[in-house]
Amino acid sequence: MSDWQIVARVHGGHQSAPATVEEFHAAYDALVDAATELGVHARTWTDTAMELAADRTSVPLCTTLSSGTRSSSGGEHVTLPYAQLIAACQRHAAELNDTSAKLHGMADMLARANALYSQAERDSRRAVTELTQAVTQSHPLWASSAMVGGILGGLIYGGLAERAFTPGYSSWATAPFQEGYMSGIGALLTDIELGKGVVHTDEVNQAAGKIGKWSGPIKDIYQGNELTVRRVQSRAEVVRSSTSVGQSLENLRRLGEERLGKIDLDSGLEYGTIAVQRYERPDGSNAWLVTIPGTDGQWDSPFGWEQNIELMSDDPERRRRADGARMVVEAMEQAGIRPDEPVAMIGHSQGGIVAAAIASDESERFNIQHIVTAGSPVANHPIPEHTWVTSIEIEDELVAALDGAENPATDHWLTVRGTLQPAAGPGTPTLNDDGSCTPSADSGVWGDSPYAAAVVDDPAETKEMTHWLKYHQAAYRNASDLGGRPMITHERHFADTIGGELKETQYYEGRLSHPPGHTSTAPGERTGISRVGE
């Protein structure tokens, strides 16, 4: 089984003071300079070894020189211990290269932990996105053909590399252009003038609002719009007590995979189920944590594929009427969350969009202090500044790019962006004939470091789609291991929001149906009926 790892970078969040940033830059430059100098010395030792080897073969007829032993004629003809000298040079070169690579690795981790080059990376990414959007708007057929070609090319490459059909490579091949392509398609659907994307980034949300006027009522015809939300009991402790984002992500994974049937905890919970937890603070007040898994695709679930369009709309009323948002709001009200009590929300995929929509549109009803989204396209949701946002995305997952824009990089909005790569194997060093040892080329300088990358739990045999929550967990784990002020500040805020002792975990299930004697509604005339059940 192949191992995969995630290398994370942090964008946004509370940054260090300018003077502190300058100190980090100075430390980074010093590490790079030292690594470069050691690399130069390593090449000098390598060149010396090559010169010694050349000297040893410079007189082909001299057996003493080539063999390194005394002349058989009985004379005192001796030579330098070339084999030992060459081995020593090679050993010094390997040690210097190893130390140089470690210093480069330390510099990279310092830069990633403190987002030293975050703005440069964002500017480069934005340039690619805007260029892709412009090409898509002006030549949609060419752009679409290129995207299809990238998908097919990725599949072919994956098939050759893995010797199996590997869909994960299709998204990997198109990753740099996904946001630009989506925003370009959104601009075409909403007739946005070419070039306006430099100012606006919500082309996809505008398109979703336009499509939602028709897709919502059509969905109601075959799926129904009468929502029943009822509290259900769990036979197992699926969502456990949490004091951190990492623990909450694990609880989110457990609930999501349990209701999808990917794991069996014998809980009795089914699709369309969320968790609402009440924490009691030291002063006796309540804090709440709402855990929202992603799309389950069931016919009568408020978390079906159809609901995503309305949740992505630029129209707040349409977002409010989305089934997933209605279901979570109703569950929160049933649980007894008061307007003045602090609430944290965590969601994967569609669950993260629901959390962003509620934070954007229900700020008068609930005190949403922190939301965590994993693999959710929420860049354009108008989340108020008092709500902190921690977003986790993987570079080559398509879903997080469906908003066609990068997340804002502000003090209160932090994005952890992970890149998937094969994990370094243990490797095997080579023992040379002269007794010297050459380190393995594939062992990886940081193979034994817990900070350079985070290994993905339960890896697939081949590269799979990185939208599974385990990849976001690995990205967040790596960013947490690196530390840095943005991560520490956001983690502390999340912990403070729910800080206290877990007193109760409630599970709520939502189902959609047609009301008795219903008649089809015309576009724009959704009823939004809700029912409460136990």
C-alpha positions in Angstrom: 0.0 0.0 0.0 1.3 3.5 -1.0 1.7 6.2 1.7 0.7 9.7 1.0 1.5 12.9 2.9 0.2 16.4 3.0 2.4 19.5 3.1 0.5 22.5 4.4 0.8 26.2 3.9 -1.1 28.9 5.9 -2.7 32.0 4.5 -4.3 34.8 6.5 -4.9 34.8 10.2 -3.4 37.0 12.8 0.1 37.9 11.6 3.1 38.8 13.6 4.2 42.4 14.1 6.3 43.8 11.2 9.5 43.8 13.3 8.9 40.1 14.2 8.3 39.3 10.5 11.6 41.0 9.7 13.3 38.7 12.2 11.7 35.7 10.6 12.9 36.8 7.2 16.4 37.3 8.6 16.4 33.9 10.1 15.1 32.4 6.8 17.8 34.1 4.8 20.5 33.0 7.2 19.3 29.3 7.0 19.3 29.5 3.2 22.7 31.1 3.0 24.2 28.5 5.3 22.5 25.7 3.3 23.9 27.1 0.1 27.4 27.4 1.5 27.4 23.9 2.8 26.2 22.8 -0.7 29.2 24.5 -2.2 31.5 22.7 0.2 29.8 19.4 -0.6 30.5 19.9 -4.3 34.2 20.7 -3.5 34.5 17.4 -1.7 32.8 15.6 -4.5 35.2 17.2 -7.0 38.2 16.2 -4.9 37.0 12.6 -4.9 36.7 12.7 -8.7 40.2 14.2 -9.0 41.7 11.5 -6.8 40.0 8.9 -8.9 41.4 10.4 -12.0 44.9 10.5 -10.6 44.6 6.8 -9.7 44.0 5.9 -13.3 46.4 8.4 -14.8 49.2 5.8 -15.3 47.5 2.6 -16.6 50.7 0.5 -16.6 51.4 1.2 -12.9 49.9 -1.7 -11.0 50.8 -0.2 -7.6 48.9 3.0 -8.4 45.8 1.2 -9.7 45.8 -1.5 -7.0 47.0 0.5 -4.0 49.4 -2.3 -2.9 53.2 -2.5 -2.9 55.0 -3.4 -6.1 55.5 -7.2 -6.6 59.1 -6.6 -7.8 60.1 -6.2 -4.1 60.8 -2.5 -4.4 59.6 0.2 -2.1 57.2 1.6 -4.7 54.1 2.6 -2.7 51.1 5.0 -3.4 48.6 7.0 -1.5 45.6 5.1 0.0 43.3 6.3 -2.8 40.4 4.1 -1.8 40.2 5.4 1.7 40.7 9.0 0.6 38.0 8.8 -2.0 35.6 7.2 0.5 36.4 10.0 3.0 35.7 12.7 0.4 32.4 11.0 -0.5 31.4 10.7 3.1 32.1 14.3 3.8 30.2 15.3 0.7 27.2 13.2 1.7 27.2 14.6 5.3 27.4 18.2 4.0 24.6 17.6 1.5 22.5 16.1 4.2 23.0 19.1 6.5 22.4 21.5 3.6 19.1 19.8 2.8 18.1 19.9 6.4 18.8 23.6 6.6 16.8 24.2 3.5 14.0 22.2 5.0 14.1 24.2 8.2 13.9 27.4 6.2 10.9 26.1 4.2 9.1 25.2 7.5 9.9 28.6 9.0 8.4 30.3 5.9 5.3 28.0 5.9 4.7 28.4 9.6 4.8 32.2 9.5 3.3 32.7 6.0 6.4 34.7 5.0 5.6 34.4 1.3 1.9 34.1 1.6 1.1 37.3 -0.3 3.5 36.5 -3.2 1.8 33.1 -3.5 -1.6 34.6 -3.4 -0.7 37.2 -6.1 0.7 34.4 -8.3 -2.4 32.3 -7.8 -4.7 35.3 -8.5 -2.9 36.1 -11.7 -3.4 32.5 -13.0 -7.0 32.6 -12.0 -7.8 35.9 -13.7 -6.0 34.8 -16.9 -7.8 31.5 -16.9 -11.1 33.4 -16.4 -10.4 35.8 -19.2 -9.6 32.9 -21.6 -12.7 31.0 -20.5 -14.9 34.1 -21.1 -13.4 34.9 -24.5 -13.0 31.4 -25.8 -15.2 29.0 -23.7 -14.9 26.2 -26.1 -11.1 26.3 -26.1 -11.0 26.5 -22.4 -13.4 23.7 -21.9 -11.5 21.5 -24.4 -8.3 22.3 -22.5 -9.8 21.3 -19.2 -11.1 18.0 -20.7 -7.7 17.4 -22.2 -6.1 18.0 -18.8 -8.5 15.5 -17.2 -7.8 12.9 -19.8 -4.1 13.5 -19.6 -4.2 13.1 -15.8 -6.1 9.9 -16.2 -3.6 8.6 -18.7 -0.6 9.6 -16.5 -2.3 8.1 -13.5 -3.0 4.8 -15.3 0.7 4.6 -16.4 2.1 5.6 -13.0 -0.3 3.4 -10.8 -1.0 0.7 -13.4 -4.7 1.1 -12.5 -7.6 3.4 -13.3 -7.0 6.3 -10.9 -9.6 9.1 -11.0 -7.6 11.2 -8.5 -5.2 12.3 -11.2 -7.9 13.9 -13.2 -8.4 16.7 -10.7 -4.7 16.9 -10.0 -3.9 17.8 -13.6 -6.4 20.7 -13.7 -5.9 22.0 -10.2 -4.1 25.3 -11.1 -7.0 26.4 -13.4 -10.1 25.2 -11.6 -10.9 28.5 -9.9 -10.4 30.5 -13.0 -12.4 28.2 -15.2 -15.3 28.2 -12.7 -15.3 32.0 -12.4 -15.1 32.2 -16.2 -18.2 30.0 -16.6 -20.0 32.0 -13.9 -19.2 35.2 -15.7 -20.6 33.8 -18.9 -23.8 32.7 -17.2 -24.3 36.2 -15.7 -23.1 38.3 -18.6 -20.3 39.9 -16.5 -18.1 42.1 -18.7 -14.8 40.7 -19.6 -12.1 41.9 -17.2 -14.4 42.8 -14.4 -13.2 39.7 -12.5 -10.2 41.7 -11.3 -12.7 43.7 -9.2 -15.3 41.0 -8.5 -14.7 37.5 -7.4 -18.3 36.3 -6.9 -19.1 35.3 -10.5 -19.9 31.7 -9.4 -22.2 32.9 -6.6 -24.1 35.2 -9.0 -24.5 32.4 -11.4 -25.8 30.1 -8.6 -28.3 32.8 -7.6 -29.5 33.0 -11.2 -29.7 29.2 -11.6 -31.3 28.7 -8.1 -34.4 30.6 -9.2 -35.3 27.6 -11.3 -33.4 24.7 -9.8 -35.0 25.2 -6.4 -38.6 25.0 -7.5 -37.8 22.1 -9.9 -36.1 20.3 -6.9 -39.3 20.8 -4.9 -41.4 19.1 -7.5 -39.7 15.8 -7.3 -38.1 16.0 -3.8 -40.6 18.0 -1.8 -40.1 21.0 0.4 -41.7 20.0 3.6 -38.9 19.6 6.1 -39.2 17.4 9.2 -36.5 17.8 11.8 -36.5 15.4 14.8 -34.1 14.5 17.6 -32.8 11.0 17.3 -30.9 8.8 19.8 -27.5 7.3 19.2 -26.5 3.9 20.5 -22.8 4.9 20.5 -20.7 7.9 21.3 -20.1 9.1 17.8 -19.3 12.8 18.4 -17.2 13.0 21.5 -16.0 15.8 23.7 -13.6 18.2 22.0 -11.2 21.0 23.0 -9.6 21.7 19.6 -10.1 21.9 15.9 -8.2 18.7 15.4 -10.5 16.7 17.7 -13.6 18.3 16.2 -12.4 17.3 12.7 -12.1 13.7 13.9 -15.6 13.8 15.3 -16.9 15.3 12.0 -15.2 12.4 10.2 -16.8 9.8 12.5 -20.3 11.3 12.1 -19.9 11.7 8.3 -18.6 8.2 7.7 -21.0 6.6 10.1 -24.0 8.0 8.3 -22.6 7.1 4.9 -21.9 3.6 6.1 -18.1 3.8 5.5 -17.6 2.8 9.2 -19.9 0.9 11.5 -20.1 2.3 15.1 -23.5 0.6 15.7 -25.0 4.1 16.4 -28.2 3.7 14.5 -27.7 7.1 13.0 -28.6 7.6 9.4 -28.2 10.1 6.6 -29.3 13.7 7.1 -28.0 13.8 10.7 -26.1 16.5 12.5 -24.8 16.9 16.1 -25.4 19.8 18.5 -23.3 19.8 21.7 -23.7 21.9 24.8 -20.7 22.8 26.8 -20.9 24.4 30.2 -18.4 27.1 31.0 -16.8 27.6 34.4 -19.2 30.6 35.0 -22.2 28.3 34.4 -23.1 29.8 30.9 -23.5 27.6 27.8 -21.4 27.3 24.7 -22.3 25.2 21.7 -20.6 23.2 18.9 -22.6 22.2 15.8 -21.1 19.4 13.7 -22.4 19.2 10.1 -21.2 16.4 7.7 -21.3 16.9 3.9 -23.6 15.8 1.1 -25.1 12.4 1.5 -27.1 12.4 -1.8 -30.1 10.6 -0.5 -33.5 11.2 -2.2 -35.2 12.8 0.9 -32.2 14.3 2.6 -31.8 18.0 3.1 -28.1 17.4 2.3 -28.6 16.2 -1.3 -26.6 17.3 -4.3 -29.4 19.7 -5.4 -29.2 21.9 -2.4 -25.6 23.1 -3.1 -26.7 25.6 -5.7 -29.0 27.5 -3.4 -26.4 27.5 -0.6 -23.9 29.0 -3.0 -26.3 31.8 -4.1 -25.5 35.4 -3.7 -29.1 36.0 -2.5 -29.3 35.7 1.3 -33.0 34.8 1.2 -32.3 31.9 -1.2 -29.5 30.7 1.0 -31.9 30.8 4.0 -34.4 28.7 2.1 -31.9 26.0 1.2 -32.9 22.8 2.8 -29.6 22.2 4.6 -29.5 25.6 6.1 -33.2 25.3 7.2 -32.6 22.0 8.8 -29.5 23.1 10.8 -31.2 26.3 12.0 -34.2 24.4 13.1 -32.1 21.8 15.0 -30.2 24.6 16.7 -33.5 26.2 17.8 -34.8 22.8 19.1 -31.5 22.3 21.0 -32.2 25.5 22.9 -29.4 27.7 21.6 -30.0 31.3 22.8 -29.0 34.4 20.8 -26.5 35.5 23.4 -24.7 32.1 23.7 -21.4 31.5 21.8 -21.6 29.0 19.0 -18.8 27.3 17.0 -19.7 25.3 13.8 -17.6 22.8 11.9 -18.6 21.3 8.5 -17.2 19.3 5.6 -18.0 20.1 2.0 -21.7 21.0 1.9 -21.7 21.1 5.7 -19.1 23.9 5.6 -21.2 25.8 3.1 -24.2 25.5 5.5 -22.1 26.8 8.3 -20.9 29.8 6.2 -24.5 30.5 5.1 -25.8 30.5 8.7 -22.9 32.7 9.9 -23.6 35.1 7.0 -27.4 35.3 7.3 -28.4 34.4 10.8 -26.1 36.6 12.9 -29.1 38.2 14.6 -30.5 34.8 15.6 -27.3 33.1 16.7 -24.0 34.3 18.1 -21.7 32.4 15.7 -18.2 33.1 16.9 -16.1 30.6 14.9 -16.7 28.3 12.0 -14.4 25.6 10.6 -14.8 24.5 7.0 -13.1 21.6 5.3 -13.2 21.3 1.5 -16.0 23.9 1.2 -16.3 26.7 -1.5 -17.1 29.6 0.8 -14.8 32.4 -0.4 -17.6 34.7 -1.4 -20.0 34.2 1.5 -20.5 37.6 3.4 -19.4 36.2 6.8 -19.3 39.1 9.3 -16.0 40.1 10.8 -16.9 39.0 14.3 -17.1 35.4 13.1 -13.7 33.8 12.8 -13.2 31.4 9.9 -10.7 28.5 9.7 -10.8 26.9 6.2 -9.0 23.8 5.1 -8.5 23.0 1.4 -6.4 20.6 -0.6 -4.8 22.0 -3.8 -6.2 19.4 -6.2 -9.7 18.9 -4.8 -12.3 20.4 -7.2 -15.1 21.0 -4.7 -13.2 23.7 -2.7 -12.5 25.5 -6.0 -16.1 25.7 -7.1 -16.4 29.2 -5.7 -14.0 30.4 -8.3 -12.0 32.5 -5.9 -9.4 32.3 -3.1 -10.6 32.8 0.5 -10.0 36.2 2.0 -6.7 36.5 4.0 -7.7 38.6 7.0 -7.0 38.5 10.7 -10.1 36.5 11.3 -10.0 34.3 8.2 -7.3 31.7 8.0 -6.9 29.2 5.3 -4.8 26.0 5.5 -4.0 24.8 2.0 -2.5 21.3 1.7 -0.6 19.7 -1.2 -0.7 15.9 -1.6 2.6 14.1 -2.4 3.9 10.6 -2.0 5.4 10.0 1.5 9.1 9.4 1.6 10.0 5.7 2.1 12.6 4.4 4.5 15.0 3.8 1.7 18.1 1.6 1.8 21.7 3.0 1.8 24.2 1.6 -0.6 27.4 -0.1 0.6 30.1 0.6 -1.9 33.0 -1.7 -2.8 35.5 0.6 -1.1 33.5 0.4 2.2 31.9 3.8 1.9 28.2 4.3 2.3 25.9 6.3 0.0 22.6 7.4 1.5 19.4 6.4 -0.3 18.2 8.9 -2.9 14.5 8.2 -2.1 14.7 8.1 1.7 13.9 11.8 2.0 15.8 14.2 4.1 12.8 14.8 6.3 11.6 11.2 6.4 12.0 11.1 10.2 10.6 14.6 10.9 7.1 15.1 12.2 7.0 18.7 11.0 7.7 18.6 7.3 4.5 16.8 6.3 1.7 14.8 7.8 1.0 11.3 6.7 -2.6 10.6 5.6 -4.4 8.1 7.7 -5.7 4.9 6.0 -4.2 5.7 2.6 -5.6 4.2 -0.6 -3.7 1.8 -2.8 -3.6 4.5 -5.5 -4.1 8.3 -5.6 -7.7 9.0 -4.8 -9.8 12.1 -4.8 -8.6 14.4 -2.0 -12.0 15.6 -1.0 -12.2 12.9 1.7 -11.9 14.5 5.2 -8.8 12.5 6.1 -6.8 14.7 3.7 -8.0 17.9 5.4 -7.2 16.4 8.8 -3.6 15.7 7.6 -3.3 19.3 6.3 -4.5 20.8 9.5 -2.2 18.4 11.5 0.8 19.5 9.5 0.0 23.2 9.9 -0.5 22.7 13.7 2.8 20.9 14.0 4.5 23.8 12.2 3.0 26.2 14.7 3.1 29.9 13.9 1.1 32.8 15.3 -1.9 32.5 12.9 -2.5 28.8 13.7 -2.0 29.3 17.5 -4.3 32.3 17.6 -7.2 30.6 15.6 -6.8 27.4 17.6 -7.0 29.3 20.9 -10.1 31.2 19.7 -11.9 28.0 18.7 -11.0 26.4 22.1 -12.2 29.5 24.0 -15.5 29.6 22.1 -16.5 26.1 23.3 -14.3 26.1 26.4 -16.0 24.2 29.2 -17.3 20.7 30.1 -19.4 18.7 27.6 -22.9 18.3 29.1 -24.9 17.0 26.3 -24.7 15.7 22.7 -27.9 15.9 20.7 -28.4 14.3 17.2 -30.9 15.7 14.8 -32.2 14.1 11.6 -33.8 15.9 8.7 -36.2 14.5 6.0 -37.9 16.1 3.1 -41.3 15.2 1.8 -44.4 16.5 -0.1 -47.2 17.8 2.1 -50.5 15.9 1.8 -52.4 17.1 -1.3 -49.5 19.2 -2.5 -49.5 21.0 -5.8 -46.5 22.0 -7.8 -45.2 25.4 -7.2 -44.2 27.9 -9.8 -40.6 29.2 -10.0 -40.0 31.7 -7.2 -43.0 30.5 -5.1 -41.4 28.0 -2.7 -43.4 27.3 0.5 -40.6 26.5 2.9 -42.8 24.5 5.2 -41.1 22.9 8.2 -42.3 20.4 10.8 -40.8 19.4 14.1 -40.8 15.9 15.4 -39.4 13.8 18.2 
